[in-house]
Amino acid sequence: MVKLILKRLLDLAIVLLGVSVLVFLMIRLIPGDAAQVMLGASGDAGEEQVRQLREKLGLNDALVVQYGRWMGAMAQGDFGVSIWTGKPVIEDIWQRIGVTAELTFLSLLLAVLLSIPAGALMAYFRGSISDVVMRVVTITGVTMPSFWLGALLIFGWAAWFPGWQTLGSIPSLTEDPWAHLQRMFLPTLTCALPVIASLARIMRSAMIDALGQDYIRTARSKGLGEWTVTFKHALRNSLIPYVTALGIMAGYLFSGAIVVEQVYAIPGLGRLMLGAIADRNYPLIQTSILVVTCAFVVINAIIDLLYRVIDKRAGVAA
Amino acid sequence: MSPCASRRPLTLRLAALIAGLAFAGLASAQVLEIAADGSPAGLDPHVVPAFNTVLINKNIYEGLTAIDKDLKIVPGLATSWTVAKDGLSYRFKLKQGVKFHNGKPMTAADVIASLNRIRDPKTGSPYASRLSMVKEIVEDKGDVVINLNTASVPLVGQLEALAIVPAEALANATNLQRVPVGTGPFKFDKWVTDAYVSLVKNPEYHTAGLPKLAGLKFNIVPEASTRQAGMANGTYQFFPSVDAVTINALARAPGVVTTKVPDLGYSLVGMNVSKPPFDNPKVREALNYALNRHEIVRGVYLGRASIAAPLPAVLTEWAVPYADFPCYLSNPEKAKALLKEAGVAMPLAITINVLPNPVAKDTAEIVQAQLEKGGFKVTLLAQEIGKFVADWRASNFTAFVSLNGGGVDPDDYFYRTFYTGSSTNVFKYSDKELDRQLDAGRATTNKAERKKIYDGVQKSLACQGPIAFLANGDLFTAMRSNVKDFAAIPTRSLVYLRQTTLEK
């Protein structure tokens, strides 16, 4: 176990170093820099003002020098300050990561709670009318763009539940938990629907696969009912592919969160990053991408550990 | 679609609960909830000219002069001013008893420090060119005296945009990006990135009885449909600069009122005159003839706009009407004839860069279709904002479609855009006669003479200039019906929020 954790930490360090170089270069390869974006395409600033602003922002130095400066500062725990506002970027990220993490977590929770029973039931009733209907519903869910779904829900909810606060600032969970969850409900639903749909489909095929295995035949021949066979024996064994997909979906959910934050005007990490890219706010982009990378690696490590809980043999194979 | 009957009790319970919450909110303060479309890119009034910054800053900062809703230049922090006979020296008498939000009284020293900061190349201020003719700024018996190298009549109006900050705040000027300190009716309270910027009433504001609201909250809501839904359900009470499509929907929403004023800004096709084919004036003229501006007004703005000319019609004292220029009436045949005269191969292939903005994109698509009827073959290049700006600055384009802001004086439209080598003359346009006229326009105080000069400028730019002026959109504001006494002005500034009230 200790060995596994150490190995994961080493992985993390290597991934972070690689990502840091990539993100540093990629954001600088996009044409247009912060000084140009800051001064805009109308207004009255000339080329001379751009050059002076660049000098002020330290953008005139060689890339290697800029990278070295960033790495050196990070080694001392200094993640840099926003090019635009001079505010330490880690403060902004810290302030924003909570709501995105919550959105991702709630959506994942909702997705797991709904997709496992849905997928298992589809497998149980496979081939029947209700299975076909569910499959059509889920394929619709998978293909529905979340910005469209989000706008639809905002307008629909306002018409159906006029008193339901769907927009505006979110009260904190500790101050007013009911209003908080109420405000988070539609964004969570928007984020989760496509994931529920695709996880349910994965669950269904994993179950059908498991139901064709020898041990199921054995269970049936013991005289167990179909219900017990499906939901006791097949279910547990279908969870391995499901959990793998869940890990990938957590990443998908995060990218979905960017769109959902935009539609529902939620101040989360996704919008912070989107804005930072448009503004060429280099330190903010670099640090937030490193934070997200860290989160990904950690989630994947957790998924690995989950395998061992579900299937004791996985540890031996690894 | 009807809601299930069985859900109704739940709906009612929720409605009652929310109504209770909303009531608790109302009782606490009269804060206006504003829906803004993007975050400010920092709040330093001397460095960031972006619309979302100015929107907020106009309530925090003031200039020596101000512009009222009739576009007249009126006193701001200066109560009056005089100009020397030769036009080379301006004296501003400062308003007494003005305090900054940090409690310090405003003095001539603060004004001088602010203006000098804008002039300082190290600041990198986009407003520096407005003060390029300044020789020195000095204090004399408590007045501020601005001495010039060359006369500049537009200076007084341009000072409106130059915020006065406390001299001591400049010692640590990067702070101004986050924590603005001005003299305006509202004080900065809090900025939660991408969520909101909130301002509170300045109880020591120098004009008695103002502001009337307890505060302003600029909610940052990036999606147009979300802003629309939020206005319709009352989450937001004020929605500045609404686009033509959204305003149609909002005008039908109960409890929402809309207002409109003409916009000083305009949409345009810009042409690079430093390389073929637009180095040839005939090709530029052909492009003007090929355009159908009526169609653009109908198609892009749903009829809620006016046809642009070098100066917008709202500047009634200065503008020459578009109908006086033959090239503003669509004539694709004439366009083809001009291209033939210019000796270029037809169809003439050009690429147009497009500003990533809904209005610019819609405009570009219509422009493309129109030009193709007039002998052009157009490729549109939809660009990301950073790329667009970089190409624009480096004059790395054949043509582009974008939007430009305006001002109250003709000089605001022409000098920095068309003067040889001027700051935003990205078209590389150079016309010695025009330069002479623009200099004369700055130096001439006699209004009738000035008018004559700018008539000439408009004529020389209308058909063969590097810009085809397309349309002046209307500027729409949507408000909940309990928002009273706001006045929108064509400069897009929200200065009238100081007199706005919220009825219960």
Interface residues (C-beta under 8 A of the other chain):
Chain A: I30 P31 G32 D33 A35 Q36 V37 M38 L39 G40 A41 S42 G43 D44 A45 G46 E47 E48 Q49 V50 Q52 L53 K56 W84 T85 G86 K87 D92 Q95 R96 F147 A151 I154 F155 G156 A158 A159 W160 F161 P162 G163 W164 Q165 T166 L167 G168 S169 A179 Q262 V263 Y264 A265 P267 G268 R271 L272 G275 A278 D279 R280
Chain B: M1 P3 R7 T11 L14 A15 A16 L17 I18 A19 L21 E33 S39 A41 G42 V47 V48 P49 A50 P121 K122 T123 G124 S125 P126 Y127 A128 S129 R130 T174 N175 Q177 R178 V192 T193 D194 A195 Y196 N219 I220 V221 P222 E223 S225 T226 A229 G230 A232 N233 T235 Y236 L355 E384 I385 G386 K387 F388 V389 A390 D391 W392 R393 S402 L403 N404 G405 R416 S422 S423 T424
